[in-house]
Amino acid sequence: MLSLRALRTRVLPWALWGATMASVAWLWRDVHAEAAVGFVVAAEYELSTPEPARVVAVAVTSGQRVRAGEVLVSLDARAIDAELAIVAAERTRLEAEVGAVRAESKVRVDDTTREFDESVAAADMALRTARNERKIRAAEFAALSAQVTALAGLVEQRMADRRELDGLKVKHAALEKELQTADASIQQLASQAAAARARRAGLPADATEAALRPVRAELAVIERQEQLLKVRREAMILRAPVEGDVAAVHLQAGEVADTGLPIVTLVGDAANAASEIQVCQRERQADRGRPGEAVRVRARGAAGGSAAGRVTRVASRIAELPQRCWRDPELPEWGRELVVRLDEPLPLLPGQAVTVTFLAEDATPLSAPAPVTVEAAASETSGARVEVAPIVVPPALVERTRFEPSALIWSVTRERFVIASDDTGLADRDEHAPWLFTMDRGGRVDPEPLMVAGIDAFSDLEAVASGPDGCLYLLASQSRSRKGKRPAARQVFARIALTDAGATVEAAISLAEQLGRDASSLPALGLQDTAELDLEGMTATAGGGLLIGLKQPLDAEGHAPLWHLPRPDALLAGESPTAAGLRRIGAVSLQVEADGESRPGGISELLELPDGSLLIATTASGADPQRQDGGLWHASGPDELASARLVRRFPGLKPEGLALAPDGASVIIVFDTGAAAPQWMELPWPAP
């Protein structure tokens, strides 16, 4: 047995050395390890009123669980209802005034037209009378001239009296003078008749529409006011933005809510909250982590699970970290913050601590189906292959709505793709809800839809295009449903503004209805009627306005027509399609492979590129085949449709949406897959 002296001189120094090395190793690992500390971002929502209002009813209590869209608080909206009633009365008055102005203008136009027609008829009658009288005088003059000549011969032969000849010459001269006067009169009457016809032709063909424009402008202002009031009225009902639990109720019925102050605090569902992680990197770790890098997130604790994720945002500078990230609560620490989004569910609570390990590789969705490859067009020789991948849709969103991407556009303000869907909501609830969706650069859809205020419903939304000041134009197909009906939700053409809370309709019309009213414009658009109308392509053009592509009807040659709408806001303000400049500018020959044979295709999407050229997505026009290979075509510009070339075929897929990536180096394409998982791809541009 070792003596006390041996323990002190032999064992204790080595034990102290080992403990020191272990401490050094722990400190080294703490500073240089790949793992970092993160915390689940608490999805906390404070519901407040945008304007002072009295609380009418609070439908929840603290701790109660609520579903997304459930009414939590009702605010007093009587003042807004009164304003809506005033605006509705003013709109009714203006609509009546439209009818009165139309009737009065028609009477005035008819009277003016009749007066001008009578003036033209009178001038023509006077001219004909003068010409007939001149013909009579000319015949008399010719006969008298013959008599003068004959009598002059007899006088020379002294067979007639000269005084008789002199009398005939006086009559002859007088008749000649009358002919000269008649010629001058006829010339003047001809000028008067021409002027009368010019005045008649100068009558405006759309005099009634011109008279109605001021009233229609007032009506458009009233409609905007009504839309704004409806948005304000909707804001008086506070709904749960997500599924979750009520954390606190700050006001009760009868109390007055002030602008911006919370009435109810809601904590989002844990599954939604745990999808985003705030990561703290200490200063010496700050060289790790880049956008798109794959990570592994592990819940702290013996039973903690793990899930794959990726870095979505990285702070641009070193700064003081949040206090919870400090190892010593009394000693502030500096570093860099990152945000990580999970690619798969992980049962975590809001605020729970996790460990994040950086994998130094780009992330790919876990458990994703095998990627589909798309061959280059046969006319190309590069042999390039591009992968089609699934769009990652959160399970919480799948439970709330159908998601069938039909169009998309990059939003600079939101740093997201804004996506339109053919159908929204579910058959038993929220059918055709006015929702758009947002997707990040990596193909992951956000769990909450982008709610559009100011409109009741969307259906068969097919196109999105950029507008002035960051607004967006939305276009539904205008087509008839399988039951042969064309509800208002399928006729939407609207301009919306993106807001922090969602989106708001600034103006909207039923386009197919407007086209039907302006029937005289249909032939210029290549249409006989709107029965088979199906619009799916739309893009903003640098030349001004919008280009709109038809999926059907095709023209007599089987080509897909292209329209130009130079003044979309005028159309949205109530002007006719003709007045807004809508016209057909050409047609493009597109072919798709459908059920084993080649057939004409329609335009399923348009995208004008920065160089002014056009990308055209195509699918089969008319009835959908059981299988088709959609395509992507490229034209040098709207004036070069005849030389459009095939860029890609998509076996078994229907390209529905085109958008330029934010860096401009590629084109994003989304595909209509029906009930199957939605697909997308990123095609480098110019295409190899």
ROVO-265364 format. One line per 5 residues: for each residue x, y, z of C-alpha. Coordinates in nm, 2 decimals. Example, Ala and Ser with C-alpha at 12.3 -4.5 7.8 and 13.67 -1.06 7.14 Angstrom:
BEGIN
1.23,-0.45,0.78 ~ 1.37,-0.11,0.71
***
This chain:
BEGIN
0.00,0.00,0.00 ~ 0.14,0.34,-0.10 ~ 0.25,0.57,0.17 ~ 0.11,0.92,0.21 ~ 0.44,1.06,0.09
0.43,0.84,-0.22 ~ 0.08,0.96,-0.30 ~ 0.18,1.32,-0.26 ~ 0.50,1.30,-0.46 ~ 0.42,1.04,-0.73
0.04,1.00,-0.79 ~ -0.09,1.35,-0.71 ~ 0.13,1.54,-0.97 ~ 0.02,1.30,-1.25 ~ -0.34,1.33,-1.15
-0.32,1.71,-1.15 ~ -0.14,1.69,-1.50 ~ -0.42,1.47,-1.64 ~ -0.69,1.69,-1.50 ~ -0.52,2.00,-1.66
-0.49,1.82,-2.00 ~ -0.86,1.72,-1.98 ~ -0.96,2.08,-1.91 ~ -0.74,2.21,-2.20 ~ -0.90,1.95,-2.43
-1.25,2.05,-2.32 ~ -1.17,2.41,-2.38 ~ -1.02,2.34,-2.72 ~ -1.33,2.13,-2.81 ~ -1.56,2.40,-2.69
-1.39,2.66,-2.91 ~ -1.31,2.46,-3.22 ~ -1.59,2.19,-3.23 ~ -1.82,2.19,-3.53 ~ -2.13,2.20,-3.31
-2.30,2.53,-3.21 ~ -2.58,2.61,-2.98 ~ -2.92,2.70,-3.11 ~ -3.27,2.77,-2.98 ~ -3.61,2.70,-3.14
-3.76,3.03,-3.25 ~ -4.08,3.08,-3.05 ~ -4.36,3.14,-3.30 ~ -4.54,3.41,-3.09 ~ -4.81,3.62,-3.25
-4.95,3.94,-3.09 ~ -5.29,4.01,-3.25 ~ -5.38,4.38,-3.25 ~ -5.61,4.62,-3.42 ~ -5.48,4.85,-3.70
-5.70,5.13,-3.57 ~ -5.86,5.22,-3.23 ~ -6.18,5.02,-3.17 ~ -6.39,4.88,-2.89 ~ -6.37,4.51,-2.82
-6.71,4.35,-2.89 ~ -6.63,3.99,-2.81 ~ -6.33,3.77,-2.71 ~ -6.40,3.41,-2.82 ~ -6.10,3.25,-2.64
-5.94,3.22,-2.30 ~ -5.58,3.19,-2.19 ~ -5.45,2.84,-2.26 ~ -5.71,2.75,-2.52 ~ -5.60,2.57,-2.83
-5.71,2.72,-3.16 ~ -5.70,2.63,-3.53 ~ -5.56,2.85,-3.81 ~ -5.83,3.09,-3.93 ~ -6.04,3.06,-3.62
-6.20,3.39,-3.50 ~ -6.04,3.51,-3.17 ~ -6.16,3.86,-3.13 ~ -6.44,4.07,-3.28 ~ -6.41,4.45,-3.28
-6.67,4.72,-3.31 ~ -6.70,4.79,-3.69 ~ -7.02,5.00,-3.69 ~ -6.85,5.31,-3.81 ~ -6.69,5.12,-4.10
-7.03,4.96,-4.18 ~ -7.18,5.30,-4.19 ~ -6.91,5.42,-4.42 ~ -6.96,5.11,-4.64 ~ -7.34,5.19,-4.65
-7.26,5.55,-4.76 ~ -7.01,5.43,-5.03 ~ -7.26,5.16,-5.14 ~ -7.53,5.43,-5.18 ~ -7.29,5.65,-5.37
-7.20,5.36,-5.59 ~ -7.57,5.29,-5.66 ~ -7.62,5.66,-5.74 ~ -7.32,5.65,-5.98 ~ -7.44,5.33,-6.14
-7.78,5.50,-6.20 ~ -7.61,5.80,-6.33 ~ -7.42,5.58,-6.58 ~ -7.76,5.46,-6.71 ~ -7.89,5.82,-6.73
-7.58,5.95,-6.90 ~ -7.59,5.66,-7.14 ~ -7.96,5.73,-7.23 ~ -7.91,6.11,-7.25 ~ -7.59,6.07,-7.46
-7.77,5.83,-7.69 ~ -8.05,6.07,-7.75 ~ -7.81,6.36,-7.80 ~ -7.59,6.15,-8.04 ~ -7.90,6.03,-8.23
-8.02,6.39,-8.26 ~ -7.68,6.52,-8.37 ~ -7.64,6.23,-8.62 ~ -7.99,6.30,-8.76 ~ -7.91,6.67,-8.80
-7.58,6.59,-8.97 ~ -7.75,6.33,-9.20 ~ -8.02,6.59,-9.29 ~ -7.75,6.85,-9.36 ~ -7.56,6.60,-9.59
-7.89,6.51,-9.77 ~ -7.98,6.88,-9.82 ~ -7.64,6.96,-9.95 ~ -7.65,6.66,-10.19 ~ -8.00,6.76,-10.31
-7.90,7.12,-10.37 ~ -7.59,7.00,-10.56 ~ -7.80,6.76,-10.78 ~ -8.06,7.03,-10.85 ~ -7.79,7.28,-10.96
-7.62,7.02,-11.18 ~ -7.96,6.93,-11.34 ~ -8.04,7.30,-11.41 ~ -7.69,7.35,-11.56 ~ -7.75,7.06,-11.79
-8.07,7.23,-11.91 ~ -7.89,7.56,-11.96 ~ -7.61,7.39,-12.14 ~ -7.86,7.22,-12.38 ~ -8.02,7.56,-12.45
-7.68,7.72,-12.50 ~ -7.58,7.45,-12.75 ~ -7.91,7.49,-12.94 ~ -7.88,7.87,-12.95 ~ -7.51,7.85,-13.06
-7.63,7.64,-13.36 ~ -7.90,7.90,-13.44 ~ -7.65,8.19,-13.42 ~ -7.41,8.01,-13.66 ~ -7.69,7.93,-13.90
-7.84,8.28,-13.89 ~ -7.49,8.44,-13.93 ~ -7.45,8.24,-14.26 ~ -7.79,8.37,-14.39 ~ -7.70,8.73,-14.30
-7.38,8.70,-14.50 ~ -7.58,8.58,-14.79 ~ -7.82,8.87,-14.73 ~ -8.10,8.62,-14.68 ~ -8.18,8.73,-14.32
-8.20,9.05,-14.12 ~ -7.89,9.14,-13.92 ~ -8.11,9.28,-13.64 ~ -8.25,8.93,-13.58 ~ -7.89,8.80,-13.55
-7.79,9.06,-13.30 ~ -8.09,8.97,-13.08 ~ -7.98,8.60,-13.09 ~ -7.63,8.70,-12.99 ~ -7.75,8.89,-12.69
-7.95,8.59,-12.57 ~ -7.64,8.37,-12.65 ~ -7.41,8.59,-12.43 ~ -7.67,8.60,-12.15 ~ -7.70,8.22,-12.15
-7.32,8.18,-12.15 ~ -7.30,8.40,-11.84 ~ -7.57,8.19,-11.67 ~ -7.36,7.88,-11.74 ~ -7.05,8.04,-11.58
-7.26,8.13,-11.27 ~ -7.40,7.78,-11.25 ~ -7.05,7.63,-11.26 ~ -6.94,7.85,-10.97 ~ -7.25,7.77,-10.78
-7.20,7.39,-10.84 ~ -6.84,7.41,-10.72 ~ -6.95,7.59,-10.40 ~ -7.24,7.34,-10.34 ~ -6.99,7.05,-10.39
-6.76,7.20,-10.13 ~ -7.06,7.24,-9.89 ~ -7.17,6.88,-9.94 ~ -6.81,6.75,-9.89 ~ -6.79,6.96,-9.57
-7.12,6.82,-9.44 ~ -7.01,6.46,-9.51 ~ -6.68,6.53,-9.33 ~ -6.87,6.67,-9.03 ~ -7.08,6.35,-9.03
-6.78,6.13,-9.05 ~ -6.62,6.33,-8.77 ~ -6.88,6.23,-8.52 ~ -6.71,6.02,-8.26 ~ -6.80,5.65,-8.27
-6.77,5.62,-7.89 ~ -6.94,5.94,-7.79 ~ -7.14,5.76,-7.53 ~ -6.83,5.60,-7.38 ~ -6.65,5.94,-7.38
-6.95,6.09,-7.19 ~ -6.94,5.80,-6.95 ~ -6.56,5.82,-6.87 ~ -6.59,6.09,-6.59 ~ -6.87,5.89,-6.42
-6.68,5.56,-6.46 ~ -6.37,5.73,-6.31 ~ -6.58,5.84,-6.01 ~ -6.72,5.49,-5.99 ~ -6.37,5.34,-5.99
-6.28,5.57,-5.70 ~ -6.59,5.45,-5.51 ~ -6.50,5.09,-5.58 ~ -6.14,5.15,-5.45 ~ -6.29,5.31,-5.14
-6.52,5.02,-5.10 ~ -6.24,4.77,-5.13 ~ -6.03,4.97,-4.87 ~ -6.33,4.97,-4.63 ~ -6.38,4.60,-4.68
-6.01,4.55,-4.59 ~ -6.06,4.76,-4.28 ~ -6.38,4.57,-4.20 ~ -6.21,4.24,-4.23 ~ -5.93,4.37,-4.00
-6.20,4.42,-3.73 ~ -6.21,4.04,-3.70 ~ -5.89,3.89,-3.56 ~ -5.83,3.54,-3.66 ~ -5.56,3.29,-3.56
-5.28,3.31,-3.82 ~ -5.16,2.96,-3.73 ~ -5.27,2.66,-3.52 ~ -5.15,2.70,-3.16 ~ -5.23,2.80,-2.80
-5.36,3.12,-2.66 ~ -5.08,3.25,-2.43 ~ -5.26,3.56,-2.29 ~ -5.58,3.76,-2.33 ~ -5.50,4.13,-2.26
-5.84,4.29,-2.32 ~ -6.20,4.18,-2.26 ~ -6.53,4.28,-2.42 ~ -6.62,4.65,-2.37 ~ -6.26,4.77,-2.34
-6.10,4.99,-2.61 ~ -5.81,4.85,-2.81 ~ -5.55,5.10,-2.92 ~ -5.35,5.07,-3.24 ~ -5.06,4.83,-3.22
-5.13,4.72,-2.86 ~ -5.19,4.34,-2.83 ~ -5.53,4.21,-2.75 ~ -5.44,3.84,-2.77 ~ -5.10,3.67,-2.77
-5.09,3.33,-2.95 ~ -4.80,3.08,-2.95 ~ -4.79,2.88,-3.27 ~ -4.81,2.51,-3.28 ~ -4.48,2.34,-3.18
-4.45,2.16,-3.51 ~ -4.45,2.49,-3.69 ~ -4.24,2.67,-3.44 ~ -3.97,2.41,-3.44 ~ -3.91,2.45,-3.82
-3.67,2.74,-3.76 ~ -3.37,2.75,-3.53 ~ -3.17,3.05,-3.42 ~ -2.80,2.95,-3.40 ~ -2.54,3.14,-3.20
-2.18,3.10,-3.33 ~ -1.91,3.24,-3.10 ~ -1.66,3.47,-3.27 ~ -1.40,3.19,-3.32 ~ -1.66,2.97,-3.49
-1.79,3.24,-3.72 ~ -1.60,3.12,-4.02 ~ -1.84,2.82,-4.04 ~ -2.18,2.81,-4.19 ~ -2.30,2.95,-4.53
-2.64,2.98,-4.69 ~ -2.76,2.64,-4.82 ~ -2.51,2.44,-4.61 ~ -2.65,2.11,-4.46 ~ -2.67,2.08,-4.09
-2.78,1.82,-3.83 ~ -2.99,1.95,-3.55 ~ -3.00,1.74,-3.23 ~ -3.23,1.81,-2.93 ~ -3.04,1.83,-2.60
-3.10,1.55,-2.36 ~ -3.06,1.18,-2.35 ~ -3.38,1.11,-2.54 ~ -3.33,1.39,-2.79 ~ -3.38,1.31,-3.16
-3.22,1.47,-3.46 ~ -3.32,1.60,-3.80 ~ -3.16,1.74,-4.11 ~ -3.18,2.11,-4.20 ~ -3.00,2.38,-4.38
-2.87,2.73,-4.32 ~ -3.11,2.99,-4.46 ~ -2.97,3.32,-4.34 ~ -2.63,3.43,-4.21 ~ -2.56,3.76,-4.03
-2.33,3.99,-4.22 ~ -2.12,4.09,-3.92 ~ -2.00,4.00,-3.57 ~ -2.22,4.14,-3.30 ~ -2.32,4.09,-2.94
-2.50,3.76,-2.91 ~ -2.84,3.72,-2.73 ~ -2.80,3.68,-2.35 ~ -2.92,3.32,-2.36 ~ -2.62,3.23,-2.58
-2.37,3.35,-2.31 ~ -2.19,3.08,-2.12 ~ -2.18,3.32,-1.82 ~ -2.50,3.53,-1.78 ~ -2.28,3.81,-1.64
-2.03,3.81,-1.93 ~ -2.15,3.92,-2.27 ~ -2.02,3.73,-2.57 ~ -1.98,3.83,-2.93 ~ -2.03,3.62,-3.24
-2.25,3.57,-3.54 ~ -2.61,3.46,-3.57 ~ -2.75,3.22,-3.82 ~ -3.10,3.08,-3.90 ~ -3.14,2.71,-3.97
-3.46,2.57,-4.12 ~ -3.55,2.20,-4.06 ~ -3.62,1.98,-4.36 ~ -3.81,1.72,-4.16 ~ -4.02,1.72,-3.84
-3.85,1.72,-3.50 ~ -4.06,1.73,-3.18 ~ -3.93,2.05,-3.01 ~ -4.08,2.31,-2.79 ~ -4.05,2.68,-2.87
-3.74,2.81,-2.70 ~ -3.59,2.47,-2.65 ~ -3.21,2.45,-2.68 ~ -3.05,2.23,-2.96 ~ -2.71,2.14,-3.08
-2.63,2.22,-3.45 ~ -2.36,2.04,-3.64 ~ -2.24,2.19,-3.97 ~ -2.18,1.92,-4.24 ~ -1.98,2.14,-4.48
-2.19,2.03,-4.78 ~ -2.50,2.16,-4.97 ~ -2.83,2.04,-4.83 ~ -3.07,1.82,-5.03 ~ -3.42,1.73,-4.91
-3.42,1.40,-4.71 ~ -3.63,1.11,-4.83 ~ -3.69,1.29,-5.16 ~ -3.80,1.08,-5.46 ~ -3.54,1.01,-5.71
-3.48,1.31,-5.93 ~ -3.62,1.31,-6.28 ~ -3.39,1.40,-6.57 ~ -3.50,1.62,-6.86 ~ -3.33,1.58,-7.19
-3.23,1.87,-7.41 ~ -3.42,1.92,-7.73 ~ -3.32,1.69,-8.02 ~ -3.20,1.99,-8.22 ~ -2.93,2.06,-7.96
-2.61,1.87,-7.93 ~ -2.50,1.95,-7.58 ~ -2.66,1.64,-7.43 ~ -2.71,1.84,-7.11 ~ -2.94,1.69,-6.84
-3.12,1.89,-6.58 ~ -3.28,1.74,-6.27 ~ -3.65,1.79,-6.17 ~ -3.69,1.78,-5.79 ~ -4.00,1.77,-5.56
-4.11,2.09,-5.40 ~ -4.10,2.05,-5.02 ~ -4.45,2.13,-4.88 ~ -4.48,2.13,-4.50 ~ -4.73,1.87,-4.37
-4.92,2.14,-4.18 ~ -4.99,2.31,-4.52 ~ -5.09,1.99,-4.69 ~ -5.36,1.94,-4.42 ~ -5.51,2.28,-4.50
-5.50,2.32,-4.88 ~ -5.44,2.17,-5.22 ~ -5.11,2.30,-5.36 ~ -5.09,2.28,-5.74 ~ -4.83,2.54,-5.85
-4.94,2.71,-6.18 ~ -4.73,3.03,-6.18 ~ -4.46,3.20,-5.98 ~ -4.25,3.52,-5.96 ~ -3.96,3.63,-5.74
-4.04,3.90,-5.48 ~ -3.75,4.12,-5.39 ~ -3.92,4.26,-5.08 ~ -4.00,3.92,-4.94 ~ -3.70,3.74,-5.07
-3.93,3.46,-5.17 ~ -4.10,3.32,-5.48 ~ -4.47,3.41,-5.48 ~ -4.66,3.11,-5.62 ~ -5.02,3.08,-5.75
-5.20,2.76,-5.73 ~ -5.48,2.62,-5.95 ~ -5.69,2.53,-5.65 ~ -5.67,2.63,-5.29 ~ -5.83,2.51,-4.97
-6.01,2.18,-4.94 ~ -6.35,2.07,-5.06 ~ -6.50,2.06,-4.71 ~ -6.35,2.40,-4.60 ~ -6.18,2.71,-4.74
-6.27,2.60,-5.10 ~ -6.11,2.85,-5.34 ~ -5.97,3.06,-5.06 ~ -5.79,3.37,-5.19 ~ -5.44,3.24,-5.10
-5.10,3.27,-5.27 ~ -4.80,3.08,-5.14 ~ -4.43,3.16,-5.08 ~ -4.13,2.94,-5.15 ~ -3.76,3.00,-5.07
-3.47,2.97,-5.30 ~ -3.42,2.60,-5.22 ~ -3.77,2.49,-5.31 ~ -3.93,2.48,-4.96 ~ -4.28,2.62,-4.93
-4.35,2.83,-4.62 ~ -4.61,2.67,-4.39 ~ -4.85,2.97,-4.39 ~ -5.03,3.08,-4.71 ~ -5.02,3.44,-4.83
-5.37,3.57,-4.76 ~ -5.50,3.82,-5.02 ~ -5.75,4.07,-4.87 ~ -6.02,4.24,-5.07 ~ -6.14,3.95,-5.28
-6.37,3.66,-5.19 ~ -6.22,3.37,-5.39 ~ -5.97,3.26,-5.65 ~ -6.02,2.97,-5.88 ~ -5.79,2.83,-6.16
-5.54,3.11,-6.10 ~ -5.29,3.06,-6.39 ~ -5.05,3.36,-6.42 ~ -4.86,3.62,-6.21 ~ -4.67,3.92,-6.35
-4.48,4.21,-6.20 ~ -4.64,4.56,-6.20 ~ -4.53,4.91,-6.11 ~ -4.41,4.99,-5.75 ~ -4.37,4.63,-5.66
-4.74,4.53,-5.72 ~ -4.84,4.21,-5.89 ~ -5.09,4.13,-6.16 ~ -5.29,3.80,-6.12 ~ -5.48,3.63,-6.40
-5.73,3.34,-6.38 ~ -5.78,3.12,-6.68 ~ -6.12,3.27,-6.77 ~ -6.22,2.92,-6.89 ~ -6.54,2.73,-6.82
-6.54,2.46,-6.56 ~ -6.61,2.09,-6.64 ~ -6.98,2.17,-6.57 ~ -6.97,2.44,-6.84 ~ -6.99,2.73,-6.59
-6.77,3.03,-6.56 ~ -6.79,3.16,-6.20 ~ -6.65,3.50,-6.11 ~ -6.36,3.33,-5.93 ~ -6.24,3.19,-6.26
-6.26,3.53,-6.43 ~ -6.03,3.72,-6.20 ~ -5.79,3.98,-6.34 ~ -5.64,4.18,-6.05 ~ -5.36,4.40,-5.92
-5.24,4.33,-5.57 ~ -5.00,4.50,-5.33 ~ -4.78,4.29,-5.11 ~ -4.79,4.40,-4.74 ~ -4.62,4.29,-4.42
-4.93,4.10,-4.32 ~ -5.01,3.94,-4.66 ~ -5.15,4.10,-4.97 ~ -5.43,4.34,-5.07 ~ -5.63,4.37,-5.39
-5.60,4.72,-5.53 ~ -5.83,4.66,-5.83 ~ -6.00,4.36,-5.99 ~ -6.24,4.29,-6.28 ~ -6.40,3.99,-6.44
-6.20,3.98,-6.77 ~ -6.41,3.73,-6.96 ~ -6.72,3.94,-6.88 ~ -6.55,4.26,-7.00 ~ -6.45,4.09,-7.33
-6.81,3.97,-7.38 ~ -6.94,4.33,-7.33 ~ -6.68,4.46,-7.59 ~ -6.79,4.21,-7.85 ~ -6.67,4.43,-8.14
-6.31,4.38,-8.02 ~ -6.32,4.00,-8.04 ~ -6.23,3.96,-8.41 ~ -5.92,4.18,-8.36 ~ -5.82,3.93,-8.08
-5.87,3.63,-8.31 ~ -6.19,3.53,-8.14 ~ -6.54,3.47,-8.25 ~ -6.67,3.44,-7.89 ~ -6.53,3.36,-7.55
-6.68,3.01,-7.52 ~ -6.35,2.83,-7.55 ~ -6.13,3.10,-7.40 ~ -5.84,2.97,-7.18 ~ -5.56,3.21,-7.07
-5.26,3.07,-6.89 ~ -4.95,3.28,-6.99 ~ -4.88,3.63,-6.88 ~ -4.56,3.84,-6.84 ~ -4.46,4.20,-6.80
-4.29,4.35,-7.10 ~ -4.02,4.62,-7.11 ~ -4.22,4.78,-7.39 ~ -4.50,4.86,-7.15 ~ -4.79,4.66,-7.02
-4.85,4.28,-7.03 ~ -4.82,4.00,-7.28 ~ -5.09,3.74,-7.25 ~ -5.07,3.39,-7.41 ~ -5.37,3.17,-7.50
-5.38,2.81,-7.43 ~ -5.70,2.80,-7.64 ~ -5.86,2.86,-7.88 ~ -5.58,2.82,-8.13 ~ -5.61,3.00,-8.47
-5.70,2.83,-8.80 ~ -5.34,2.72,-8.85 ~ -5.32,2.56,-8.51 ~ -5.10,2.84,-8.37 ~ -5.13,2.98,-8.02
-5.22,3.36,-8.02 ~ -5.04,3.62,-7.82 ~ -5.21,3.94,-7.70 ~ -5.06,4.27,-7.58 ~ -5.23,4.48,-7.31
-5.04,4.81,-7.30 ~ -5.27,4.97,-7.03 ~ -5.37,4.71,-6.78 ~ -5.45,4.96,-6.51 ~ -5.70,5.14,-6.75
-5.87,4.80,-6.80 ~ -5.88,4.75,-6.42 ~ -6.03,5.11,-6.38 ~ -6.33,5.01,-6.60 ~ -6.23,5.11,-6.95
-6.31,4.86,-7.23 ~ -6.05,4.62,-7.36 ~ -6.04,4.82,-7.68 ~ -5.98,5.15,-7.50 ~ -5.71,4.98,-7.29
-5.54,4.88,-7.62 ~ -5.58,4.50,-7.60 ~ -5.49,4.35,-7.93 ~ -5.35,4.04,-8.10 ~ -4.98,4.08,-8.20
-4.91,3.74,-8.34 ~ -4.92,3.36,-8.29 ~ -4.66,3.09,-8.24 ~ -4.65,2.73,-8.36 ~ -4.59,2.50,-8.07
-4.59,2.12,-8.07 ~ -4.63,1.87,-7.79 ~ -4.61,1.49,-7.77 ~ -4.94,1.37,-7.64 ~ -5.05,1.00,-7.61
-4.78,0.90,-7.86 ~ -4.85,1.16,-8.13 ~ -4.75,1.52,-8.21 ~ -5.03,1.77,-8.17 ~ -5.06,2.16,-8.15
-4.98,2.30,-7.81 ~ -5.11,2.61,-7.63 ~ -4.92,2.87,-7.42 ~ -4.91,2.76,-7.06 ~ -4.68,3.03,-6.95
-4.47,3.33,-7.08 ~ -4.16,3.50,-6.95 ~ -3.99,3.80,-7.10 ~ -3.61,3.79,-7.04 ~ -3.40,4.09,-6.97
-3.28,4.09,-7.34 ~ -3.64,4.12,-7.46 ~ -3.66,3.76,-7.58 ~ -3.95,3.53,-7.48 ~ -3.96,3.19,-7.31
-4.28,3.00,-7.38 ~ -4.40,2.70,-7.19 ~ -4.64,2.48,-7.38 ~ -4.89,2.20,-7.30 ~ -5.16,2.03,-7.50
-5.44,2.26,-7.60 ~ -5.80,2.15,-7.54 ~ -5.88,1.83,-7.37 ~ -5.59,1.69,-7.15 ~ -5.44,1.37,-7.29
-5.35,1.08,-7.06 ~ -4.98,1.15,-7.10 ~ -4.80,1.44,-7.26 ~ -4.45,1.58,-7.29 ~ -4.46,1.95,-7.23
-4.20,2.18,-7.38 ~ -4.01,2.50,-7.34 ~ -3.96,2.73,-7.64 ~ -3.76,3.04,-7.70 ~ -3.83,3.33,-7.94
-3.61,3.63,-8.00 ~ -3.90,3.86,-7.92 ~ -4.27,3.91,-7.98 ~ -4.20,4.00,-8.34 ~ -4.00,3.68,-8.40
-4.26,3.42,-8.30 ~ -4.23,3.25,-8.64 ~ -3.87,3.15,-8.56 ~ -3.94,3.01,-8.21 ~ -3.71,2.71,-8.13
-3.76,2.42,-7.89 ~ -3.53,2.44,-7.59 ~ -3.64,2.14,-7.37 ~ -3.90,1.86,-7.36 ~ -4.03,1.74,-7.03
-4.13,1.37,-7.06 ~ -4.46,1.32,-6.87 ~ -4.46,1.67,-6.73 ~ -4.66,1.98,-6.79 ~ -4.46,2.31,-6.73
-4.70,2.57,-6.58 ~ -4.49,2.84,-6.43 ~ -4.17,3.03,-6.53 ~ -3.97,3.28,-6.33 ~ -3.62,3.43,-6.35
-3.41,3.34,-6.05 ~ -3.30,3.64,-5.83 ~ -2.94,3.62,-5.96 ~ -3.07,3.61,-6.33 ~ -2.85,3.31,-6.41
-3.13,3.05,-6.43 ~ -3.49,3.00,-6.49 ~ -3.72,2.84,-6.24 ~ -3.99,2.61,-6.38 ~ -4.28,2.45,-6.18
-4.49,2.16,-6.31 ~ -4.85,2.07,-6.28 ~ -4.86,1.72,-6.14 ~ -5.23,1.70,-6.04 ~ -5.27,1.51,-5.72
-4.90,1.40,-5.71 ~ -4.62,1.58,-5.53 ~ -4.55,1.92,-5.70 ~ -4.22,1.94,-5.89 ~ -3.98,2.21,-5.99
-3.65,2.26,-6.16 ~ -3.38,2.52,-6.21 ~ -3.26,2.55,-6.57 ~ -2.93,2.75,-6.62 ~ -2.99,3.03,-6.87
-2.87,3.07,-7.14 ~ -2.95,2.70,-7.16 ~ -2.66,2.47,-7.24
***
